[in-house]
Amino acid sequence: MLITKSQVKYIQSLAHKKFRDAEGVFVVEGPKIVGELLRAPNLRSRVVYALSRWAGELPEPLRAVVTVVEESQLERLSALTTPNQVVAVFEKPVFQAPDFDKGVHLALDGIQDPGNLGTIVRLADWFGIANVVCSEDSADVYNPKAIQSTMGSIVRVSVRYEEPGALIRRSGLPVYAALLEGEGVYGIGRIDKGWVLIGNESKGIRPELQPLATRRVTIPRIGQAESLNAAVATGILLSHLVG
């Protein structure tokens, strides 16, 4: 099938948040993640463009939604330097309304890097955390880089954008805030309810949110590294608090 200029323009436009929001969709590339998303029960594909060798490996029901294209055509659609067999557009997943009165939840304050955000969503999925709340100034989880970093966890973890302070206050759950000056995470033990609050990569948690902390938690530093990547820090904290 020949891809029209308008189809190329549509796919390329989804690199921008305003067009993703207007359409309620996101774009994703790569055989592993697209294959997983095609099988997700709470996700619907709009278009799937793929090379014949990849499409031919799909079971028949999934193969029916794929439009087979030539490699040269895929290159026109791909945002990658080397196109990765398939480019797809999916509608954003729909989740049930979350219950913030129980369980463990993640709150992200100003996470700017899409790769960090996507990895944190993947970590939430790994540790069984179903809800992530992001401040409005956080990166968009449907940014292509963030989607790639979730590795498919975007269909299992609800990510919403809302002022975390107000939501945390309404829930009444304890708050474990990641701060440089705090008690070591190794001695806190496992939790079965509460918020794990992670701050901006360079500035940390905003001063106005810090008073919400029930416990100020830190990862004890042994060596000389100045700081930890936000996603790495989140992984370490979750492994000791909920792992």
MDAnalysis code that builds the backbone (N, CA, C; Angstrom):
import MDAnalysis as mda
import numpy as np

u = mda.Universe.empty(729, n_residues=243, atom_resindex=np.repeat(np.arange(243), 3), trajectory=True)
u.add_TopologyAttr("name", ["N", "CA", "C"] * 243)
u.add_TopologyAttr("resid", np.arange(1, 244))
u.add_TopologyAttr("resname", ["MET", "LEU", "ILE", "THR", "LYS", "SER", "GLN", "VAL", "LYS", "TYR", "ILE", "GLN", "SER", "LEU", "ALA", "HIS", "LYS", "LYS", "PHE", "ARG", "ASP", "ALA", "GLU", "GLY", "VAL", "PHE", "VAL", "VAL", "GLU", "GLY", "PRO", "LYS", "ILE", "VAL", "GLY", "GLU", "LEU", "LEU", "ARG", "ALA", "PRO", "ASN", "LEU", "ARG", "SER", "ARG", "VAL", "VAL", "TYR", "ALA", "LEU", "SER", "ARG", "TRP", "ALA", "GLY", "GLU", "LEU", "PRO", "GLU", "PRO", "LEU", "ARG", "ALA", "VAL", "VAL", "THR", "VAL", "VAL", "GLU", "GLU", "SER", "GLN", "LEU", "GLU", "ARG", "LEU", "SER", "ALA", "LEU", "THR", "THR", "PRO", "ASN", "GLN", "VAL", "VAL", "ALA", "VAL", "PHE", "GLU", "LYS", "PRO", "VAL", "PHE", "GLN", "ALA", "PRO", "ASP", "PHE", "ASP", "LYS", "GLY", "VAL", "HIS", "LEU", "ALA", "LEU", "ASP", "GLY", "ILE", "GLN", "ASP", "PRO", "GLY", "ASN", "LEU", "GLY", "THR", "ILE", "VAL", "ARG", "LEU", "ALA", "ASP", "TRP", "PHE", "GLY", "ILE", "ALA", "ASN", "VAL", "VAL", "CYS", "SER", "GLU", "ASP", "SER", "ALA", "ASP", "VAL", "TYR", "ASN", "PRO", "LYS", "ALA", "ILE", "GLN", "SER", "THR", "MET", "GLY", "SER", "ILE", "VAL", "ARG", "VAL", "SER", "VAL", "ARG", "TYR", "GLU", "GLU", "PRO", "GLY", "ALA", "LEU", "ILE", "ARG", "ARG", "SER", "GLY", "LEU", "PRO", "VAL", "TYR", "ALA", "ALA", "LEU", "LEU", "GLU", "GLY", "GLU", "GLY", "VAL", "TYR", "GLY", "ILE", "GLY", "ARG", "ILE", "ASP", "LYS", "GLY", "TRP", "VAL", "LEU", "ILE", "GLY", "ASN", "GLU", "SER", "LYS", "GLY", "ILE", "ARG", "PRO", "GLU", "LEU", "GLN", "PRO", "LEU", "ALA", "THR", "ARG", "ARG", "VAL", "THR", "ILE", "PRO", "ARG", "ILE", "GLY", "GLN", "ALA", "GLU", "SER", "LEU", "ASN", "ALA", "ALA", "VAL", "ALA", "THR", "GLY", "ILE", "LEU", "LEU", "SER", "HIS", "LEU", "VAL", "GLY"])
u.atoms.positions = np.array([
    [0.842, -1.198, 0.000],
    [0.000, 0.000, 0.000],
    [0.876, 1.246, 0.000],
    [0.480, 2.248, -0.755],
    [1.187, 3.518, -0.766],
    [0.645, 4.412, 0.337],
    [1.557, 5.050, 1.067],
    [1.157, 5.954, 2.137],
    [1.092, 7.372, 1.580],
    [0.000, 8.050, 1.833],
    [-0.187, 9.400, 1.303],
    [0.563, 10.428, 2.151],
    [0.739, 11.601, 1.576],
    [1.393, 12.688, 2.298],
    [0.617, 13.063, 3.549],
    [-0.704, 13.028, 3.465],
    [-1.520, 13.388, 4.627],
    [-1.349, 12.379, 5.759],
    [-1.184, 11.105, 5.408],
    [-0.960, 10.081, 6.439],
    [0.391, 10.284, 7.112],
    [1.408, 10.604, 6.319],
    [2.739, 10.885, 6.868],
    [2.674, 12.096, 7.793],
    [2.007, 13.141, 7.326],
    [1.892, 14.374, 8.113],
    [1.169, 14.110, 9.434],
    [0.135, 13.258, 9.403],
    [-0.628, 12.933, 10.604],
    [0.259, 12.228, 11.630],
    [1.000, 11.215, 11.190],
    [1.884, 10.483, 12.103],
    [2.941, 11.422, 12.685],
    [3.531, 12.240, 11.843],
    [4.578, 13.150, 12.304],
    [4.035, 14.197, 13.281],
    [2.790, 14.608, 13.092],
    [2.204, 15.617, 13.975],
    [2.076, 15.112, 15.408],
    [1.991, 13.794, 15.575],
    [1.794, 13.220, 16.898],
    [3.054, 13.240, 17.754],
    [4.140, 13.763, 17.194],
    [5.335, 14.023, 18.004],
    [5.084, 15.199, 18.949],
    [4.010, 15.971, 18.687],
    [3.693, 17.161, 19.477],
    [2.513, 16.890, 20.410],
    [2.648, 17.285, 21.643],
    [1.642, 17.004, 22.669],
    [0.260, 17.545, 22.299],
    [0.198, 18.755, 21.735],
    [-1.116, 19.341, 21.474],
    [-1.917, 18.516, 20.474],
    [-1.238, 17.891, 19.521],
    [-1.937, 17.058, 18.548],
    [-2.323, 15.710, 19.169],
    [-1.455, 15.163, 20.028],
    [-1.815, 13.921, 20.728],
    [-3.043, 14.144, 21.598],
    [-3.059, 15.263, 22.313],
    [-4.184, 15.563, 23.197],
    [-5.463, 15.778, 22.407],
    [-5.342, 16.483, 21.292],
    [-6.530, 16.762, 20.474],
    [-7.138, 15.483, 19.911],
    [-6.292, 14.547, 19.541],
    [-6.753, 13.302, 18.947],
    [-7.007, 12.202, 19.978],
    [-6.446, 12.363, 21.182],
    [-6.575, 11.324, 22.203],
    [-5.811, 10.064, 21.859],
    [-4.650, 10.240, 21.212],
    [-3.871, 9.090, 20.739],
    [-2.393, 9.291, 21.047],
    [-1.608, 8.264, 20.782],
    [-0.155, 8.354, 20.872],
    [0.448, 7.422, 19.838],
    [1.701, 7.682, 19.493],
    [2.391, 6.889, 18.476],
    [3.499, 6.079, 19.139],
    [3.712, 4.874, 18.636],
    [4.723, 3.989, 19.223],
    [5.393, 3.183, 18.115],
    [6.661, 2.877, 18.313],
    [7.428, 2.108, 17.327],
    [8.105, 0.912, 17.981],
    [8.303, -0.135, 17.205],
    [9.059, -1.286, 17.677],
    [8.214, -2.538, 17.793],
    [8.737, -3.676, 17.337],
    [7.953, -4.918, 17.292],
    [7.495, -5.427, 18.644],
    [8.359, -5.364, 19.660],
    [7.991, -5.923, 20.962],
    [6.871, -5.123, 21.613],
    [7.043, -3.805, 21.689],
    [6.056, -3.000, 22.389],
    [4.739, -2.909, 21.613],
    [4.810, -2.787, 20.284],
    [3.575, -2.735, 19.506],
    [2.827, -4.061, 19.611],
    [3.566, -5.167, 19.561],
    [2.921, -6.470, 19.712],
    [2.197, -6.599, 21.035],
    [2.815, -6.094, 22.103],
    [2.174, -6.152, 23.420],
    [0.952, -5.252, 23.477],
    [1.063, -4.050, 22.924],
    [-0.066, -3.129, 22.969],
    [-1.240, -3.628, 22.133],
    [-0.965, -4.309, 21.035],
    [-2.048, -4.857, 20.215],
    [-2.857, -5.910, 20.982],
    [-2.225, -6.548, 21.944],
    [-2.898, -7.597, 22.727],
    [-3.571, -7.053, 23.985],
    [-3.359, -5.772, 24.299],
    [-3.901, -5.197, 25.531],
    [-5.418, -5.023, 25.421],
    [-6.176, -5.471, 26.429],
    [-7.631, -5.392, 26.352],
    [-8.190, -3.977, 26.468],
    [-7.434, -3.054, 27.068],
    [-7.955, -1.695, 27.264],
    [-7.379, -0.688, 26.279],
    [-6.931, -1.186, 25.132],
    [-6.302, -0.323, 24.144],
    [-6.825, -0.645, 22.753],
    [-6.997, 0.402, 21.945],
    [-7.478, 0.215, 20.590],
    [-6.532, 0.901, 19.617],
    [-6.186, 0.207, 18.550],
    [-5.281, 0.798, 17.558],
    [-6.079, 1.616, 16.551],
    [-5.474, 2.707, 16.107],
    [-6.042, 3.501, 15.011],
    [-5.456, 3.039, 13.679],
    [-4.117, 3.015, 13.616],
    [-3.433, 2.536, 12.415],
    [-2.175, 1.802, 12.836],
    [-1.814, 0.777, 12.074],
    [-0.578, 0.034, 12.305],
    [0.077, -0.186, 10.956],
    [1.249, 0.398, 10.757],
    [2.003, 0.229, 9.518],
    [3.215, -0.631, 9.818],
    [3.384, -1.712, 9.071],
    [4.472, -2.643, 9.395],
    [5.026, -3.304, 8.147],
    [6.245, -3.806, 8.280],
    [6.856, -4.594, 7.214],
    [6.191, -5.969, 7.174],
    [6.185, -6.575, 6.012],
    [5.478, -7.849, 5.829],
    [6.050, -8.949, 6.707],
    [7.370, -8.953, 6.909],
    [7.978, -10.023, 7.714],
    [7.524, -9.984, 9.162],
    [7.238, -8.778, 9.670],
    [6.730, -8.674, 11.042],
    [5.239, -9.014, 11.106],
    [4.495, -8.466, 10.177],
    [3.055, -8.723, 10.161],
    [2.762, -10.215, 9.998],
    [3.585, -10.896, 9.218],
    [3.350, -12.313, 8.963],
    [3.511, -13.197, 10.177],
    [4.187, -12.689, 11.223],
    [4.382, -13.473, 12.444],
    [3.242, -13.304, 13.441],
    [2.321, -12.397, 13.162],
    [1.210, -12.158, 14.074],
    [0.119, -13.200, 13.886],
    [-0.646, -13.522, 14.949],
    [-1.827, -14.372, 14.767],
    [-2.858, -13.644, 13.913],
    [-3.701, -14.371, 13.256],
    [-4.631, -13.821, 12.275],
    [-5.467, -12.649, 12.785],
    [-6.074, -12.718, 13.982],
    [-6.898, -11.582, 14.411],
    [-6.120, -10.272, 14.489],
    [-4.861, -10.343, 14.896],
    [-4.044, -9.133, 14.992],
    [-3.540, -8.696, 13.625],
    [-3.250, -9.660, 12.781],
    [-2.739, -9.347, 11.444],
    [-3.744, -8.518, 10.649],
    [-5.009, -8.680, 10.986],
    [-6.064, -8.002, 10.231],
    [-6.022, -6.485, 10.391],
    [-5.436, -5.984, 11.484],
    [-5.419, -4.535, 11.707],
    [-4.161, -3.882, 11.144],
    [-3.262, -4.680, 10.583],
    [-1.969, -4.167, 10.117],
    [-2.024, -3.830, 8.630],
    [-1.480, -2.677, 8.291],
    [-1.289, -2.296, 6.897],
    [0.173, -2.535, 6.537],
    [0.419, -3.410, 5.592],
    [1.787, -3.749, 5.208],
    [2.343, -2.680, 4.269],
    [3.557, -2.206, 4.575],
    [4.199, -1.169, 3.764],
    [5.636, -1.592, 3.456],
    [6.221, -0.909, 2.502],
    [7.618, -1.148, 2.169],
    [8.523, -0.411, 3.170],
    [9.784, -0.851, 3.229],
    [10.719, -0.246, 4.175],
    [10.912, 1.237, 3.902],
    [10.927, 1.624, 2.645],
    [11.103, 3.034, 2.301],
    [9.937, 3.882, 2.793],
    [8.731, 3.290, 2.791],
    [7.572, 4.012, 3.293],
    [7.609, 4.129, 4.815],
    [8.062, 3.068, 5.463],
    [8.158, 3.095, 6.916],
    [9.141, 4.170, 7.375],
    [10.188, 4.367, 6.609],
    [11.182, 5.387, 6.936],
    [10.554, 6.778, 6.976],
    [9.570, 7.016, 6.133],
    [8.898, 8.315, 6.097],
    [8.077, 8.550, 7.361],
    [7.609, 7.473, 7.981],
    [6.760, 7.584, 9.165],
    [7.560, 7.594, 10.457],
    [8.711, 6.959, 10.444],
    [9.464, 6.714, 11.672],
    [10.189, 7.959, 12.168],
    [10.208, 8.102, 13.494],
    [10.991, 9.165, 14.121],
    [12.375, 8.670, 14.497],
    [12.639, 7.386, 14.278],
    [13.925, 6.798, 14.620],
    [14.899, 6.902, 13.454],
    [16.184, 6.932, 13.768],
    [17.210, 6.960, 12.721],
    [17.135, 5.696, 11.878],
    [16.937, 4.570, 12.548],
    [16.740, 3.291, 11.861],
    [15.346, 2.777, 12.184],
    [14.409, 2.829, 11.239],
    [13.037, 2.371, 11.502],
    [13.010, 0.930, 12.015],
    [12.027, 0.636, 12.876],
    [12.017, -0.614, 13.617],
    [10.829, -1.509, 13.280],
    [10.600, -1.769, 12.021],
    [9.636, -2.748, 11.503],
    [8.172, -2.346, 11.606],
    [7.817, -1.534, 12.601],
    [6.389, -1.207, 12.755],
    [6.224, 0.149, 13.443],
    [5.269, 0.926, 12.945],
    [4.856, 2.199, 13.545],
    [3.346, 2.125, 13.725],
    [2.861, 2.467, 14.923],
    [1.432, 2.337, 15.199],
    [0.913, 3.548, 15.955],
    [-0.370, 3.809, 15.797],
    [-1.067, 4.843, 16.557],
    [-2.168, 4.164, 17.361],
    [-2.166, 4.411, 18.680],
    [-3.168, 3.830, 19.567],
    [-3.958, 4.925, 20.264],
    [-5.209, 4.626, 20.569],
    [-5.977, 5.502, 21.435],
    [-5.461, 5.351, 22.860],
    [-5.512, 6.423, 23.619],
    [-5.015, 6.376, 24.993],
    [-5.837, 5.380, 25.817],
    [-5.198, 4.636, 26.711],
    [-5.928, 3.636, 27.486],
    [-6.921, 4.264, 28.451],
    [-7.958, 3.506, 28.750],
    [-8.986, 3.952, 29.694],
    [-8.901, 3.075, 30.939],
    [-8.878, 3.716, 32.110],
    [-8.775, 2.995, 33.369],
    [-9.986, 3.290, 34.249],
    [-10.263, 2.377, 35.169],
    [-11.284, 2.637, 36.169],
    [-10.807, 3.746, 37.098],
    [-11.767, 4.460, 37.709],
    [-11.412, 5.525, 38.641],
    [-10.587, 4.951, 39.784],
    [-9.426, 5.529, 40.072],
    [-8.558, 4.976, 41.117],
    [-9.107, 5.239, 42.509],
    [-8.754, 4.378, 43.447],
    [-9.099, 4.543, 44.856],
    [-7.835, 4.979, 45.593],
    [-7.780, 6.271, 45.937],
    [-6.585, 6.804, 46.594],
    [-6.674, 6.737, 48.114],
    [-7.668, 6.041, 48.639],
    [-7.816, 5.917, 50.084],
    [-7.098, 4.700, 50.647],
    [-6.547, 3.879, 49.778],
    [-5.832, 2.697, 50.240],
    [-4.738, 2.349, 49.241],
    [-3.860, 1.439, 49.627],
    [-2.799, 1.004, 48.738],
    [-1.641, 1.989, 48.662],
    [-0.676, 1.668, 47.796],
    [0.508, 2.503, 47.601],
    [0.423, 3.184, 46.245],
    [0.721, 4.472, 46.219],
    [0.655, 5.261, 44.992],
    [1.935, 6.074, 44.834],
    [2.223, 6.430, 43.598],
    [3.388, 7.266, 43.302],
    [2.925, 8.671, 42.944],
    [3.597, 9.676, 43.494],
    [3.350, 11.066, 43.107],
    [4.657, 11.649, 42.588],
    [4.607, 12.234, 41.413],
    [5.806, 12.778, 40.766],
    [5.674, 14.287, 40.659],
    [6.640, 14.987, 41.208],
    [6.615, 16.442, 41.226],
    [7.642, 17.002, 40.251],
    [7.171, 17.353, 39.062],
    [8.035, 18.036, 38.098],
    [9.082, 17.169, 37.447],
    [8.787, 15.904, 37.185],
    [9.723, 15.055, 36.438],
    [9.748, 15.550, 34.987],
    [10.907, 15.986, 34.524],
    [11.006, 16.660, 33.230],
    [11.417, 15.754, 32.076],
    [12.193, 14.748, 32.358],
    [12.721, 13.911, 31.281],
    [11.730, 12.803, 30.921],
    [11.273, 12.732, 29.668],
    [10.305, 11.700, 29.282],
    [10.819, 10.281, 29.514],
    [12.132, 10.075, 29.307],
    [12.693, 8.757, 29.538],
    [12.617, 8.355, 31.002],
    [12.904, 9.315, 31.889],
    [12.759, 9.055, 33.324],
    [11.319, 8.707, 33.671],
    [10.393, 9.495, 33.145],
    [8.984, 9.275, 33.457],
    [8.522, 7.893, 32.987],
    [8.874, 7.542, 31.760],
    [8.485, 6.236, 31.241],
    [9.065, 5.095, 32.055],
    [10.327, 5.240, 32.474],
    [10.959, 4.206, 33.293],
    [10.287, 4.103, 34.654],
    [9.881, 5.229, 35.235],
    [9.185, 5.203, 36.525],
    [7.843, 4.492, 36.396],
    [7.139, 4.707, 35.293],
    [5.884, 3.987, 35.062],
    [6.146, 2.483, 34.970],
    [7.212, 2.129, 34.312],
    [7.578, 0.708, 34.216],
    [7.919, 0.138, 35.586],
    [8.616, 0.917, 36.411],
    [8.933, 0.492, 37.773],
    [7.661, 0.325, 38.599],
    [6.726, 1.258, 38.453],
    [5.452, 1.140, 39.166],
    [4.774, -0.179, 38.814],
    [4.767, -0.505, 37.547],
    [4.179, -1.765, 37.080],
    [4.901, -2.956, 37.709],
    [6.214, -2.897, 37.743],
    [7.023, -3.997, 38.308],
    [6.684, -4.240, 39.780],
    [6.490, -3.138, 40.522],
    [6.239, -3.265, 41.959],
    [4.743, -3.275, 42.306],
    [3.898, -3.409, 41.306],
    [2.473, -3.563, 41.557],
    [1.754, -2.292, 41.953],
    [2.297, -1.142, 41.573],
    [1.649, 0.143, 41.863],
    [0.812, 0.539, 40.654],
    [-0.484, 0.667, 40.857],
    [-1.406, 0.849, 39.726],
    [-1.627, 2.302, 39.344],
    [-1.252, 3.247, 40.227],
    [-1.570, 4.650, 39.980],
    [-0.354, 5.552, 40.157],
    [-0.129, 6.390, 39.176],
    [0.922, 7.404, 39.237],
    [0.271, 8.760, 38.984],
    [0.521, 9.699, 39.883],
    [-0.005, 11.056, 39.737],
    [1.162, 11.994, 39.451],
    [1.038, 12.776, 38.381],
    [2.097, 13.693, 37.972],
    [1.620, 15.133, 38.125],
    [2.498, 15.996, 38.602],
    [2.185, 17.420, 38.590],
    [2.040, 17.876, 37.137],
    [1.316, 18.963, 36.961],
    [1.017, 19.436, 35.602],
    [2.262, 19.800, 34.808],
    [3.352, 20.136, 35.502],
    [4.576, 20.533, 34.795],
    [5.501, 19.352, 34.512],
    [5.034, 18.147, 34.776],
    [5.831, 16.956, 34.461],
    [5.788, 16.675, 32.961],
    [6.716, 15.872, 32.487],
    [6.738, 15.463, 31.083],
    [5.460, 14.700, 30.745],
    [5.120, 14.671, 29.473],
    [3.933, 13.961, 29.007],
    [4.254, 12.478, 28.868],
    [3.480, 11.642, 29.539],
    [3.744, 10.204, 29.491],
    [3.509, 9.625, 28.100],
    [2.792, 10.358, 27.240],
    [2.549, 9.884, 25.875],
    [3.554, 10.425, 24.870],
    [4.567, 11.129, 25.362],
    [5.708, 11.487, 24.522],
    [6.325, 10.191, 23.991],
    [6.700, 10.122, 22.716],
    [7.237, 8.869, 22.166],
    [8.385, 8.269, 22.977],
    [9.267, 9.120, 23.500],
    [10.381, 8.608, 24.298],
    [9.876, 7.982, 25.597],
    [8.878, 8.617, 26.213],
    [8.309, 8.069, 27.449],
    [7.619, 6.741, 27.173],
    [6.857, 6.688, 26.094],
    [6.151, 5.447, 25.740],
    [7.141, 4.309, 25.535],
    [8.229, 4.580, 24.811],
    [9.236, 3.540, 24.597],
    [9.812, 3.059, 25.930],
    [10.013, 3.992, 26.859],
    [10.620, 3.638, 28.142],
    [9.671, 2.836, 29.033],
    [8.361, 2.981, 28.831],
    [7.420, 2.192, 29.641],
    [7.454, 0.719, 29.249],
    [7.896, 0.418, 28.039],
    [7.974, -0.967, 27.547],
    [6.641, -1.703, 27.700],
    [5.540, -1.006, 27.447],
    [4.216, -1.631, 27.491],
    [3.479, -1.430, 28.798],
    [4.152, -0.940, 29.837],
    [3.486, -0.762, 31.139],
    [2.423, 0.329, 31.104],
    [2.412, 1.150, 30.067],
    [1.424, 2.226, 29.950],
    [-0.002, 1.675, 29.944],
    [-0.196, 0.406, 29.579],
    [-1.557, -0.164, 29.544],
    [-1.970, -0.731, 30.896],
    [-1.045, -0.814, 31.854],
    [-1.374, -1.391, 33.159],
    [-1.290, -0.389, 34.307],
    [-0.687, 0.758, 34.067],
    [-0.528, 1.772, 35.104],
    [-1.281, 3.033, 34.693],
    [-2.181, 3.473, 35.543],
    [-2.926, 4.701, 35.284],
    [-2.062, 5.905, 35.628],
    [-1.866, 6.781, 34.658],
    [-1.080, 8.002, 34.867],
    [-2.006, 9.192, 34.680],
    [-2.114, 10.006, 35.723],
    [-2.984, 11.181, 35.622],
    [-2.211, 12.433, 36.012],
    [-2.675, 13.578, 35.502],
    [-2.016, 14.851, 35.761],
    [-2.932, 15.702, 36.627],
    [-2.458, 15.968, 37.831],
    [-3.260, 16.684, 38.821],
    [-2.314, 17.223, 39.891],
    [-2.688, 18.311, 40.523],
    [-1.871, 18.847, 41.602],
    [-1.738, 17.796, 42.705],
    [-0.541, 17.241, 42.906],
    [-0.415, 16.132, 43.860],
    [-0.713, 16.530, 45.298],
    [-0.427, 17.786, 45.666],
    [-0.646, 18.206, 47.045],
    [-2.095, 18.068, 47.467],
    [-2.996, 18.563, 46.644],
    [-4.421, 18.499, 46.978],
    [-4.899, 17.061, 47.073],
    [-4.444, 16.233, 46.158],
    [-4.861, 14.830, 46.134],
    [-4.324, 14.084, 47.350],
    [-3.095, 14.342, 47.703],
    [-2.487, 13.689, 48.867],
    [-3.227, 14.088, 50.147],
    [-3.560, 15.361, 50.277],
    [-4.278, 15.823, 51.471],
    [-5.644, 15.155, 51.583],
    [-6.348, 15.029, 50.457],
    [-7.682, 14.413, 50.488],
    [-7.610, 12.941, 50.884],
    [-6.553, 12.268, 50.464],
    [-6.466, 10.825, 50.712],
    [-6.208, 10.493, 52.175],
    [-5.452, 11.341, 52.860],
    [-5.129, 11.086, 54.255],
    [-4.107, 9.988, 54.480],
    [-3.499, 9.481, 53.412],
    [-2.502, 8.421, 53.545],
    [-1.147, 9.006, 53.941],
    [-0.290, 8.210, 54.582],
    [1.062, 8.692, 54.901],
    [1.865, 8.969, 53.633],
    [2.820, 9.872, 53.761],
    [3.621, 10.296, 52.608],
    [5.093, 10.027, 52.889],
    [5.724, 9.262, 51.999],
    [7.150, 8.960, 52.088],
    [7.837, 9.789, 51.003],
    [8.433, 10.900, 51.416],
    [8.984, 11.866, 50.472],
    [10.484, 11.653, 50.298],
    [10.921, 11.552, 49.061],
    [12.341, 11.344, 48.754],
    [13.078, 12.665, 48.857],
    [13.875, 12.801, 49.913],
    [14.620, 14.031, 50.153],
    [16.053, 13.693, 50.555],
    [16.975, 14.602, 50.263],
    [18.377, 14.344, 50.576],
    [18.594, 14.231, 52.086],
    [17.882, 15.069, 52.839],
    [18.006, 15.043, 54.299],
    [16.827, 14.260, 54.859],
    [17.042, 13.002, 55.168],
    [15.970, 12.170, 55.697],
    [16.526, 10.911, 56.313],
    [15.642, 10.044, 56.755],
    [16.092, 8.785, 57.342],
    [16.357, 7.774, 56.227],
    [17.328, 6.924, 56.450],
    [17.701, 5.943, 55.444],
    [16.562, 4.996, 55.123],
    [16.354, 4.749, 53.857],
    [15.238, 3.904, 53.432],
    [15.402, 2.463, 53.903],
    [16.637, 2.057, 54.162],
    [16.887, 0.661, 54.522],
    [16.271, 0.270, 55.863],
    [16.023, 1.250, 56.735],
    [15.483, 0.924, 58.051],
    [13.996, 1.143, 58.205],
    [13.325, 1.555, 57.171],
    [11.903, 1.887, 57.287],
    [11.011, 0.649, 57.245],
    [11.358, -0.316, 56.435],
    [10.534, -1.517, 56.315],
    [9.474, -1.377, 55.233],
    [8.702, -2.443, 55.036],
    [7.694, -2.468, 53.974],
    [6.450, -1.676, 54.370],
    [5.844, -1.066, 53.386],
    [4.597, -0.338, 53.616],
    [3.492, -0.974, 52.783],
    [2.249, -0.867, 53.267],
    [1.127, -1.398, 52.493],
    [0.139, -0.315, 52.082],
    [0.432, 0.921, 52.492],
    [-0.381, 2.052, 52.057],
    [0.451, 3.322, 52.148],
    [0.091, 4.292, 51.338],
    [0.793, 5.566, 51.384],
    [1.210, 6.065, 50.012],
    [1.780, 7.259, 50.014],
    [2.311, 7.895, 48.811],
    [3.837, 7.875, 48.849],
    [4.439, 7.539, 47.736],
    [5.881, 7.726, 47.570],
    [6.035, 8.947, 46.666],
    [6.599, 10.008, 47.204],
    [6.683, 11.294, 46.516],
    [8.099, 11.516, 46.000],
    [8.210, 11.674, 44.678],
    [9.503, 11.848, 44.001],
    [9.551, 13.243, 43.385],
    [10.668, 13.936, 43.555],
    [10.780, 15.300, 43.067],
    [11.507, 15.434, 41.736],
    [11.593, 16.666, 41.307],
    [12.268, 17.043, 40.062],
    [13.726, 16.582, 40.057],
    [14.226, 16.259, 38.853],
    [15.575, 15.703, 38.706],
    [16.668, 16.578, 39.316],
    [16.543, 17.888, 39.221],
    [17.603, 18.769, 39.730],
    [17.190, 19.546, 40.980],
    [15.911, 19.858, 41.130],
    [15.457, 20.700, 42.242],
    [14.819, 19.913, 43.379],
    [14.480, 18.659, 43.136],
    [13.836, 17.867, 44.172],
    [12.366, 18.233, 44.333],
    [11.829, 17.933, 45.485],
    [10.415, 18.204, 45.775],
    [10.242, 19.683, 46.102],
    [9.230, 20.311, 45.540],
    [8.973, 21.723, 45.797],
    [8.804, 21.989, 47.303],
    [9.287, 23.132, 47.771],
    [9.184, 23.456, 49.203],
    [7.759, 23.375, 49.741],
    [6.772, 23.772, 48.933],
    [5.396, 23.780, 49.430],
    [4.819, 22.383, 49.609],
    [5.434, 21.366, 48.979],
    [4.974, 19.991, 49.147],
    [5.700, 19.266, 50.279],
    [6.862, 19.744, 50.647],
    [7.670, 19.043, 51.642],
    [6.989, 18.894, 53.000],
    [6.188, 19.870, 53.458],
    [5.503, 19.691, 54.736],
    [4.497, 18.536, 54.749],
    [4.122, 18.022, 53.594],
    [3.203, 16.896, 53.533],
    [3.865, 15.584, 53.948],
    [5.186, 15.589, 54.008],
    [5.914, 14.352, 54.285],
    [5.625, 13.830, 55.689],
    [5.118, 12.615, 55.757],
    [4.992, 11.920, 57.030],
    [6.362, 11.434, 57.467],
    [7.122, 10.951, 56.472],
    [8.506, 10.534, 56.721],
    [9.359, 11.011, 55.556],
    [10.476, 11.600, 55.869],
    [11.427, 12.065, 54.866],
    [12.433, 10.941, 54.651],
    [12.516, 10.464, 53.429],
    [13.279, 9.246, 53.140],
    [14.450, 9.570, 52.221],
    [15.588, 8.981, 52.496],
    [16.743, 9.176, 51.632],
    [17.436, 7.844, 51.373],
    [18.227, 7.809, 50.313],
    [19.075, 6.652, 50.005],
    [20.474, 6.993, 50.486],
    [20.965, 6.345, 51.528],
    [22.280, 6.694, 52.073],
    [23.387, 6.611, 51.015],
    [24.187, 7.640, 50.968],
    [25.282, 7.683, 50.001],
    [26.549, 7.142, 50.643],
    [27.194, 6.218, 49.954],
    [28.443, 5.643, 50.445],
    [29.637, 6.230, 49.684],
    [29.489, 6.398, 48.377],
    [30.561, 6.927, 47.539],
    [30.494, 8.429, 47.384],
    [30.977, 8.934, 46.240],
    [31.116, 10.368, 46.028],
    [30.169, 10.927, 44.970],
    [29.281, 10.105, 44.408],
    [28.357, 10.603, 43.381],
    [27.492, 11.722, 43.949],
    [27.304, 12.769, 43.145],
    [26.558, 13.931, 43.614],
    [25.070, 13.639, 43.759],
    [24.518, 12.839, 42.829],
    [23.083, 12.583, 42.865],
    [22.775, 11.302, 42.091],
    [21.497, 10.895, 42.151],
    [21.024, 9.736, 41.413],
    [19.992, 10.168, 40.382],
    [19.975, 9.483, 39.270],
    [18.908, 9.660, 38.293],
    [17.561, 9.420, 38.989],
    [16.533, 10.215, 38.644],
    [15.227, 10.125, 39.313],
    [14.623, 8.731, 39.204],
    [14.746, 8.111, 38.045],
    [14.178, 6.773, 37.871],
    [14.958, 5.738, 38.680],
    [16.282, 5.863, 38.709],
    [17.105, 4.944, 39.508],
    [16.738, 5.072, 40.981],
    [16.625, 6.305, 41.457],
    [16.274, 6.537, 42.857],
    [14.904, 5.951, 43.176],
    [13.956, 6.122, 42.265],
    [12.614, 5.572, 42.469],
    [12.673, 4.054, 42.591],
    [13.461, 3.427, 41.732],
    [13.589, 1.981, 41.776],
    [14.159, 1.489, 43.098],
    [15.171, 2.174, 43.591],
    [15.789, 1.781, 44.866],
    [14.789, 1.955, 46.013],
    [14.105, 3.078, 46.037],
    [13.126, 3.325, 47.095],
    [12.007, 2.290, 47.087],
    [11.464, 2.021, 45.901],
    [10.355, 1.072, 45.826],
    [10.807, -0.340, 46.205],
    [12.038, -0.678, 45.865],
    [12.520, -2.025, 46.193],
    [12.593, -2.262, 47.688],
    [12.771, -1.179, 48.455],
    [12.853, -1.313, 49.920],
    [11.524, -1.017, 50.604],
    [10.676, -0.222, 49.982],
    [9.408, 0.124, 50.621],
    [8.279, -0.846, 50.256],
    [8.243, -1.291, 49.021],
    [7.118, -2.155, 48.611],
    [7.582, -3.459, 47.989],
    [8.881, -3.633, 47.737],
    [9.380, -4.815, 47.065],
    [9.304, -6.075, 47.925],
])
